[in-house]
Structure formats: C-alpha cells, structure tokens
Amino acid sequence: MKVAQFIKFVAQDPRFNKEVDIQTGYRTHSICCMPILNKDNVVIGVAQIINKKTGTHEFTHKDLNVFRNYLTFCGIGLSNAQLFELSIQEFKKNQLLLTLARNLFREQSDLEHLIRKITVESQGLLQCTRCCVYILEKAAAKPEEVRITKGFDMIYEQEFKVTTNEFLDNSRYAKIAYHVARSMETVNLSDIGKDATFTHLLAAHGDDNFILKNILCVPIFDKDGKVIGVAQMMNKINERVFTDDDVAIIEAFSIFCGLGINNTQMYENVMRLTCKQKVAFEVLSYHVIASEEDVLRIAHVQLPDPNQLRLYSWDFNDMVLTDDETILASVRMFTELDLIKKLQIPHDVICRWVLSVKKNYRPVIYHNWRHGFNVAQTMFAMLTTGGMNICMNDLERLGLLVACLSHDLDHRGTNNAFQAKVDAPLAKLYSTSTLEHHHFDQCIMIVNSEGNNIFQSLSAEDYKTVIKYIESAILSTDLALYFRKRGDFQKLVENNEEHWTDPAKKELLRGMMMTACDVAAICKPWEIQQVVAKLVASEFFQQGDIERTQLHVEPIPMMDRAKKDELPKMQVGFIDSICLPLYKTLADVDPSLSPLFDGCKRNRSNWEKLAQEHEKLRQLWSENSQENLKKMLEQTNKSPISPLNKLSETKLKNINETINQNTNSISYKIMNEASTTSKPTNTAVASTTKSNSATNTSVDGTEQPIKIIPAISTPANCLLLIKEMPADESNTTADSTTATSNIHLIQVNKHIDVIQSQINDIRQDVEDLRVHIQKIENQKPSSAVTLPTNTTTMGIVTTTSETNSQHQTSFNHHHHHHHSKSSVCVLF
C-alpha cells in the first residue's frame, strides 16, 4: 500500500507497541507515516513524524500536505544517492577485477604460480575460508569429455598445495567440480545441511575434517566457450552466505581466470615445442653439417689453378669436375677475389661452410648443388671477366658469392605455385617468394651452425649489412620479382647510369645480376645448353606428373610431359621474354658482359631451328602424311626389287665392319630381305658422311665409291638401301638386275602409320647419338667414314655449333640419359 497513515491517539490503536514507550520513557501521542517514492512511483523508503510539539500533539491536514511535498524531494535525493552509491560500487568492483586481471596476466609463465594467484585473489575478493581450482585435461565441449587432471587447494592461513590423484578421484569437492564442469552451470549452496540436491556428492568421508557450511562453484571457460576448469569458494567468513553479487563478481573474475589459464597453457606448449625444436636442430645440425673427415680432407688439398679450372671463362663446364673439385673451385673463387684474406676467414671454416652448403642441397634433377655452383661461377665471371668488380665493395662481393652458392638450398624440385597447391607448410610461412625465403633461412641456419660462421671476423654493423645483401640477392632469384623490377632497371640503363652509387640503384643492379646468373645456362655452348635444358625439362615434367596423378589437375604446358616435343618452342619463348632483354640491358651496362648476350642469341637460333623442324614434322604427319610418304617411296623405287648378289653382300658387310670399328659402341645393322629371317630389331644409329660418299675395297682389291644417302626405318624392319657403282664394273654376277648403276632394296611394311609413333623419340635419339659420335670422331680423327656435325635425315636437321677442341667434354660424367629403344636407323 502506498497510502499515508495518520494516527491521532496511538494508545487506542492496537497496532502500536506500548513496550517501546515503557523502555524509552517517551510518551507517544500521535504518528504520521508516509511512503517515499522515486521518479517511477516505486517505494524506496518510509518516513514517520511523531507528536506535534504544540497543543494536543495532533497533526493537521496542512501538516500532512507539507510532509507529503517534502517527501517528494526526499525521494529524488534518495534515488540519486542510491545511483551514486551503485556507481561507486561498480567502479570499485571493476577496479578490483582489473587489478586481479593485471596480477593474473603477470603470471603466465607457470600454471602453478598462476593458480596460486587465482586462489589468493578469490579468497580476498569473496572473503571465504577455502578455495579450490581444478584444471581439465583439455577443453571440453561435451560432458563425456570432462576429465580433471590437476587440482589446487588453499585453506585460509594455510599453505597452498597441489592435490593428489586420490583427492581428484574421491573427494567430495572434486565430485561437485565434475558436476559443474559437465553441466556448465554455477552452483551456489547456502546451507549444505538443508540442501538435499547434492547430499550424495557432499557427504564427508575418510579423514576429511573440514566442516563445509556453504559453497560457490563456477565453471571457467576459454575464449571458445569451452570449459577448461572449475573454481570453488567455501565457507564465507563471519557466518554469512554467498550472495548474488558474489556470484556476479566471481563469474566475471572467472573470465579473466580462463584467459590467464589458456594463455599460460599455450605458453607452456610453446616452450615445450621450443625445446623440441632445439633438440631437432641439434640433431639436424649433426646430420647436415659437413663431417670433420671431409673438412680435413678438403682443407689439406692445394687449391687448383683458376685458369686450369677455367673459372674466368663464360664457357665454363662443371660436368668435367668431380664433386671435390667443385668444392675446391668454390673456395678458389673466394680466394681470387681476395675475400678470405681481407675478411679474415679461416681456411677450415670456409671449407666446412662450402661442404655444408653442398650437403644441404637435395639430389633433385636440376636445382641441386651443381646448379648453385654454376650460378656462383657465372657471378665470379661477371665480377672479374665482366668487369663488374669496380661497382662492388668487398661486402657486396662476399654477399653475392654466398647468395649464389646458397640461393636454392633445400630445393624440393617443385616451384612456388606447387607449394601453394599442396598447402605445404612453407606456403603458410611465406605468402610470397615462398621457396626463396626458405633458401635464405637455410643459408642463415648453416652460417649459425658451429664451425660454419664465415662472417665471424666482421663487426656487428658489417654482419647486418652482408646479411641484408644475401637476403636481397636470394629473393631476387624469384622471377616474379624480376618482372616487377625489370622496367626500373631498363630505365636506369637507358638514362646512362654509370656510377651505381645510390643504394637503391645498387640493390637493383645486384638483383639483375643474380637473375642473369640463375638462368646463365641459356648462354653456354650449345652442347651444354642442350643437356641443361633436358635436365630442367625433366624436373618440370616430374612436377607435372605429380600434379596430374596426385592432385588431379592439368599441368601448364611447360610441365606437361605430353608436350615435351614443344620444348624448343618453349625455350624460344623463355629466351625472348626473360633472357634476351636482361642480357641486352646488362651488355649496355658494361660491354664486357656482351658474351652472355651473344651466347643467348646463338642458342635462341639453334632452338628456333629445332622448333621449325618440329613444325615440319607435325605438318608431315597431318591427314595426308601417309599418302605423301607412299608417293615419296614410289618415286624412289623406280627399279625392280631384287635380292643382293654375293658381291654386294660382301661389300655391305665390309662397310658394316668398317663403321663398327670406328664407333666401338654404336650398333649398325644391315638387313637383307632374302637372307634375314630373324625377328625385326630396332637399331639405334643416325649419321651420314660429310661428303655423302665413302670408299670400299672390292674382292679384286680396287676401291669402289659407295654413295650413302639418308633414309628412315620403322620397328617393322623398313630399310631403304641405295648404292651407286661405276659403269665398268667387271666383277658382277650373271644377275642382270645387279649390273645396273643403281641397286634399290626396299622392304616396306604395310602399316606405314607406325612411323608416326616413332617421331616423338627421333630428336632425342639423334641428339644423344650425335654427341656420342662427335666424341668418337674427336678421339679417332682418321676413319674410313667421316661422321659430320650436320646431319640431315628426311627433313630432320640437327645443327651443332662449332666449338674449339678445348671445349669438347664428356657429358656422361655427371648426367646420364638412357633410352630403352631407338627409332632411327642409318641406311646405306
């Protein structure tokens, strides 16, 4: 009721308690009592006035109106006072929580220290005599996943302790904690003795002498809303109970506790992983760092002469060197630039470092140690023979050589796009230049390994500088960065930049030099360029096979093994888009670099010829290809076919023996339609004489000219033989067909279309055999049959660039190409 009460004579009102007057000695005559209302007309208090001082002590109606008006202002004042007090309380509560949170987040290195802080703060916050905290094995999203593995207990004015497993399994406190964790709800029991809900859980047993009166238990959540622990407060001080305000405060506090526990657990996991990483690094260092036996073996060998190694030559060929010789050559490059002496690099340290770098290259097809070594040699030649030394200081020379040797460390034989396709860990570490960043990291790892710090004599400032040079240089080998920076570099050269003193311009120059060295195989002599191109293509095709078979995506043409015949065309495109513009610009920077540009142009011409040959072959095997071949054979076959006489057979055998003696390892086989009954055999030979003629000794001892012309064959023993003899031949047999000026033997399989399946292998076989024959020719200059450098086989032209005898080397030393069958025959 919100009605005012006015009692004139309280002695006559049964509601009045006379005992109050008796105890106080005060005489009550009349009372007026009114409610105090706030702005919402809600009672917030009651006011009484007793005994008016005048007359009969009775209040008049005027007094009541005055009192009512006065209480209106009292209601406003009380409301404001309540709001102010509430805000002060909230402020104090927030400050308290912030202080608690600050204290918690200072203790995130150790979980036990953090829980100790939580229990102490909770006891002080809620004024309770005991506090327990339980930690779950892992964050639980479902009740059946709840499993408490750690418990912490603290009783007021006693020591903090970690609970035992027996306590977690059997104590009544742990049981209620399990209930709260599974239900994910707060439990507040004000009177344990009168609450029958959890009687079965809270019954004391064993040696538990703690008298439990009331308990407040709240779940602790992580940032994802999963339970990671439970906090318990027991027996509020001064015989009080936990109020709703206490629940609100502890629930707010539990949020900070959850964050603190989660962060501390993450920190502990990180520390464990860091320790594991250190152990793994120690093991890795043991296996990837060069052994002391190898270091001692290399360190005690005298460095070879750089001219003997041809380190200053643009035509340098690593294939004639052993692995140990490449190590010594690498050290020699540092020595020739006087870096070891100037920067005080110990000889055993530089040897160990180079050996370790070599060891950290994977045995992939192309991006292996040999590639890194070749890139370093090209950089060495650019600095010395190319005259770029004058543009660089010692730290830049050191950084460039180190970057070249290290620029493809731990290359996996796949490119950056592949790392992203397979969602490799490297792609998650680096979003751009993925492999290049990894190569740089591997470089730093080796330098930081024991006994490999080739920068140990540098000052701290010089060390930072050279590391910066190395990082920039290795990242520059990413062609994506090259395309972005090429335009700026070309503008500088077009504007006749000469001094290259500006740091930004100098960095751009170093980056272009790194790219030029990385693709410098395109400038090598044609024999070397062919081998390298096949290695690169093989590695690309290997990635394409993985993409097609495992990732079920179609590879790009460059990595599609089905398009391997388009390699010459793709090489021409690569040269035009990347190599020629780069080497042309570098030649403009310094004319001494023009040999790179000239070599690139020569190889482009060779690749273009091969591309044109491929196009001719493609047109040859179009819809009318079989008809065209038949017409070609019909025009050649003008004379009747007859078996060879005895003399012809003898001469052919002599030719066969002569060629076999001059080739040693290449098999030449001549088949006679009349005499051969064995199973057709694929024969791998391809060559003609320089003059297209040879001589053969006949039975009577006279030399007879034999004309050899090219032909093609199929696996079905399709052999074309044409021999030209003098008109005065006197030792012929009675067979009139063999006495003519031309003898034609043609054995053609009905299924000419099988030739088409052989075309894809022709170029590979021709090239391999040409190199092999060239090697034999160099070894035996005088032979009955001269094997030329230019071979023409039914429209297939294979051109070999002229090279000095000093450049003739064997490619079988490090690179082997085996073919299970051949599709080309030499025909006489």
NORLINHU-V704787 format. One record per pair of residues at least 12 apart in sequence whose C-alpha atoms are under 8 Angstrom apart, sorted by the first residue. I is the first residue (numbers start at 1). J is the second residue. Records with the same first field share a line. If there is no record, write none. Layout:
I = J + J
This chain:
2 = 34 + 35 + 43
3 = 34 + 35
4 = 32 + 33 + 34 + 35
5 = 31 + 32 + 33 + 34
6 = 30 + 31 + 32 + 33
7 = 30 + 31 + 32
8 = 29 + 30 + 31 + 58 + 59
9 = 29 + 30
10 = 28 + 29 + 30 + 31
11 = 28 + 29
28 = 50 + 51
29 = 50 + 51 + 57 + 58
30 = 50 + 51 + 52 + 57 + 58 + 59
31 = 48 + 49 + 50 + 51
32 = 48 + 49 + 50 + 59 + 64
33 = 46 + 47 + 48 + 49
34 = 46 + 47 + 48 + 68
35 = 47 + 71
36 = 71 + 72 + 74 + 75
37 = 71 + 72 + 75
38 = 72 + 75 + 76 + 78 + 79
39 = 75 + 76
44 = 75 + 78 + 79
45 = 75
47 = 71
93 = 249
97 = 252 + 253
100 = 121 + 253
101 = 253 + 256 + 257
103 = 117
104 = 117 + 118 + 256 + 257 + 260
105 = 260
108 = 260 + 261 + 263 + 264 + 267
109 = 264 + 267 + 268
110 = 264 + 268
111 = 261 + 264 + 265
114 = 260 + 261 + 264
115 = 133 + 152
116 = 152 + 160
118 = 257
119 = 131 + 132 + 133 + 153 + 154
122 = 233 + 250
123 = 156 + 233
126 = 233 + 236 + 246 + 250
127 = 236 + 237
128 = 156 + 233 + 234 + 235 + 236 + 237
129 = 155 + 156 + 233 + 234 + 235 + 236 + 237
130 = 153 + 154 + 155 + 156 + 233 + 234 + 235
131 = 153 + 154 + 155 + 231 + 232 + 233 + 234
132 = 151 + 152 + 153 + 154 + 231 + 232 + 233
133 = 151 + 152 + 153 + 229 + 230 + 231 + 232
134 = 148 + 149 + 150 + 151 + 152 + 174 + 177 + 229 + 230 + 231
135 = 148 + 149 + 150 + 151 + 228 + 229 + 230
136 = 148 + 149 + 150 + 227 + 228 + 229
137 = 149 + 150 + 228
138 = 228
139 = 222 + 226 + 227 + 228
140 = 226 + 227 + 228
141 = 226 + 227
142 = 182
143 = 181 + 182 + 183
144 = 182
146 = 178 + 181 + 182
148 = 168 + 178 + 229
149 = 165 + 168
150 = 162 + 163 + 168
151 = 163 + 164 + 168
172 = 201 + 202 + 203 + 204
173 = 202
175 = 201 + 202
176 = 201 + 202 + 217
177 = 217 + 230 + 231 + 232
180 = 217 + 218 + 219 + 230
181 = 219 + 227 + 229 + 230
184 = 219 + 227
185 = 218 + 219
186 = 216 + 217 + 218 + 219
187 = 215 + 216 + 217 + 218
188 = 214 + 215 + 216 + 217 + 242 + 247
189 = 214 + 215 + 216
190 = 213 + 214 + 215 + 241 + 242
191 = 213 + 214
192 = 212 + 213 + 214 + 215
193 = 213
212 = 234 + 235
213 = 234 + 235
214 = 234 + 235 + 236 + 241 + 242
215 = 232 + 233 + 234 + 235 + 242
216 = 232 + 233 + 234 + 242 + 247
217 = 230 + 231 + 232 + 233
218 = 230 + 231 + 232 + 250 + 251 + 254
219 = 231 + 254
220 = 254 + 255 + 257 + 258
221 = 254 + 255 + 258
222 = 255 + 258 + 259 + 262
223 = 258 + 259
228 = 258
229 = 258
231 = 254
285 = 449
288 = 356 + 359 + 360
289 = 352 + 355 + 356 + 359 + 446 + 449
290 = 352 + 353 + 355 + 356 + 359
294 = 355
295 = 348 + 351 + 352 + 355
296 = 348
298 = 324 + 327 + 328 + 351
299 = 347 + 348 + 351
303 = 328 + 329 + 331 + 332
304 = 328 + 329 + 332
306 = 329 + 332 + 333
309 = 329
311 = 329 + 333 + 377 + 380 + 381
312 = 380 + 381 + 384 + 385
313 = 381 + 385
314 = 378 + 381 + 524 + 595 + 596
315 = 524 + 525 + 807
316 = 377 + 524
317 = 528
318 = 370 + 374
319 = 809 + 810 + 811 + 813 + 814 + 815
320 = 809 + 810 + 811 + 813
326 = 373
327 = 351 + 354 + 355
330 = 354 + 373 + 376 + 377
331 = 350 + 351 + 354
333 = 377 + 380
334 = 398 + 401
337 = 397
339 = 394 + 398
343 = 455 + 457 + 458
344 = 457
345 = 454 + 455 + 456 + 457
346 = 454
349 = 451 + 452 + 453 + 454
350 = 452 + 454
352 = 451 + 452
353 = 446 + 447 + 451 + 452 + 453 + 454
356 = 446
357 = 405 + 406 + 409 + 443 + 446
360 = 409 + 410
361 = 408 + 409 + 410 + 411
362 = 409 + 410 + 411 + 412
364 = 411 + 412 + 413 + 539
365 = 413 + 535 + 536 + 538 + 539
366 = 413 + 532 + 535 + 536 + 539
367 = 408 + 411 + 413
368 = 408 + 409 + 411
372 = 404 + 405 + 406 + 407 + 408
373 = 404 + 405
375 = 404 + 405 + 517 + 518 + 520
376 = 401 + 404 + 405 + 517
378 = 517 + 520
379 = 400 + 401 + 404 + 513 + 514 + 517
380 = 401
382 = 593
385 = 592
386 = 590 + 591 + 592 + 593
387 = 590 + 592 + 593
388 = 590
391 = 499 + 500
395 = 462 + 465 + 466
396 = 466 + 469
398 = 466
399 = 466 + 467 + 469 + 470 + 473
400 = 469 + 470 + 473 + 510 + 514
402 = 470
403 = 470 + 471 + 473 + 474
404 = 474 + 514
406 = 439 + 440 + 443 + 474
407 = 436 + 439 + 440 + 474 + 477
408 = 436 + 439
409 = 438 + 439 + 440 + 442 + 443
410 = 439 + 442
411 = 435 + 439
413 = 539 + 540 + 543
414 = 539 + 540 + 543
415 = 435
416 = 433 + 434 + 435
419 = 434
422 = 551
426 = 438
433 = 475 + 478
436 = 474 + 475 + 477 + 478
437 = 474 + 475
439 = 474
440 = 470 + 471 + 474 + 475
472 = 507 + 511
473 = 510 + 511 + 514
474 = 514
476 = 511 + 512 + 514 + 515
477 = 511 + 514 + 515 + 518
479 = 515
482 = 511 + 512 + 515
485 = 508
486 = 512 + 582
489 = 508 + 509 + 512
490 = 585
493 = 585 + 588 + 589
498 = 589
512 = 582
516 = 579 + 582 + 583
519 = 579
520 = 596
522 = 575 + 579 + 599 + 600 + 603
523 = 596 + 597 + 598 + 599 + 600 + 601 + 603
524 = 599 + 600
525 = 599 + 603 + 801 + 803
526 = 603 + 606 + 800 + 801
527 = 771 + 800
529 = 603
531 = 811
537 = 558 + 559 + 564 + 567
540 = 558 + 559 + 560
541 = 558 + 559 + 560 + 561
542 = 559
543 = 559
544 = 556 + 559 + 560 + 561
545 = 560 + 561
558 = 570
565 = 614 + 760
566 = 611 + 614
567 = 611
568 = 607 + 608 + 610 + 611
569 = 607 + 608 + 610 + 611
571 = 604 + 607
572 = 604 + 607 + 608
575 = 600 + 604
579 = 600
580 = 597 + 600 + 601
583 = 596 + 597 + 600
584 = 597
606 = 799
610 = 797 + 798
613 = 795 + 796 + 797
616 = 795
617 = 759 + 795 + 796
621 = 756
626 = 752 + 753
637 = 744 + 746
639 = 743 + 744
640 = 737 + 744
641 = 744 + 745 + 746
642 = 737 + 738 + 744 + 745
643 = 672 + 673 + 674 + 745
644 = 672 + 738
645 = 733 + 735 + 738
647 = 699 + 732 + 733
651 = 696 + 697 + 698
652 = 670
654 = 696
655 = 696
656 = 668 + 669 + 670
658 = 784 + 785
659 = 784 + 785
662 = 776 + 780 + 783 + 784 + 785
663 = 773 + 776
666 = 684 + 685
667 = 683 + 684 + 685
668 = 683 + 684 + 685 + 825 + 826
669 = 683
670 = 827
671 = 719
673 = 747
680 = 715 + 716 + 717
681 = 715 + 716 + 717
682 = 714 + 715 + 717 + 821 + 822 + 823 + 824 + 825
683 = 822 + 823 + 824 + 825
684 = 765 + 821 + 822 + 823 + 824 + 825 + 826
685 = 769 + 824 + 825 + 826
686 = 766 + 769 + 770 + 824 + 825 + 826
687 = 710 + 770 + 787 + 788 + 791 + 792 + 826
688 = 708 + 709 + 710 + 787 + 788 + 791 + 792 + 826
689 = 708 + 785 + 786 + 787 + 788
690 = 786 + 787 + 788 + 790
692 = 707 + 708 + 709
693 = 705 + 706 + 707 + 708
694 = 706 + 707 + 708 + 784 + 785
695 = 784
704 = 725 + 726
705 = 724 + 725 + 726
706 = 723 + 724 + 725
707 = 722 + 723 + 724 + 828
708 = 722 + 723 + 827 + 828
709 = 722 + 827 + 828
710 = 792 + 793 + 794 + 826 + 827 + 828
711 = 793 + 794 + 825 + 826 + 827
712 = 793 + 794 + 824 + 825 + 826 + 827
713 = 755 + 823 + 824 + 825
714 = 754 + 755 + 758 + 823 + 824
715 = 823
716 = 749
717 = 747 + 748 + 749
718 = 746 + 747 + 748 + 749
719 = 745 + 746 + 747 + 748 + 827
720 = 744 + 745 + 746 + 747 + 827 + 828
721 = 743 + 744 + 745 + 746 + 827 + 828
722 = 742 + 743 + 744 + 745 + 828
723 = 742 + 743 + 744 + 828
724 = 741 + 742 + 743
725 = 741 + 742
726 = 741
727 = 740 + 741
758 = 823
759 = 823
761 = 822 + 823
762 = 822 + 823 + 824
765 = 822 + 823 + 824
766 = 798 + 824
767 = 798
770 = 789
773 = 787
774 = 787 + 788 + 789
775 = 808 + 810
